[in-house]
Amino acid sequence: GDSTDMHALFVALARAVNIPARFQMGVTISSPSSGLLDKSNRHGWAEFYAEPYGWVPVDIASAWQNQDNKEYYFGSLDPDRLLISGGQYLRLSPSHVGPTINVMGGPAIEINYGVPVEQFEFTRQYKNI
């Protein structure tokens, strides 16, 4: 599976043993100097709650891809990512007409009171401050 699948499973397993956990979705910044975010760099991770530390990040997918740094991704995230949304099966505010959104890695567009727009172009940009 991809990062969404891996972290959805992690969240489900943690919750099954009463550990608060949540799913996060964002994008990785492939070239920090460009100021642009590649739409294909959507990436998910999880967080679980542990006293006294608070929410602890876990990136199983990055640890799997980079075995030499797998300990790093249990409690840390690389700085080149941007959080887009938290959770799954989302309802927008104001509410949209269609079904819940599984993950929010980019814009959700509806026209004419509920007709989803699937094909559109958008650019994500950022500025280091």
Salt bridges, closest charged atoms under 4 A:
GLU47 OE1 - ARG22 NE 2.66
ASP59 OD1 - HIS7 NE2 3.84
ASP59 OD2 - HIS43 NE2 2.84
ASP59 OD2 - ARG81 NH2 2.79
ASP78 OD1 - ARG81 NE 2.83
GLU121 OE1 - LYS39 NZ 3.30
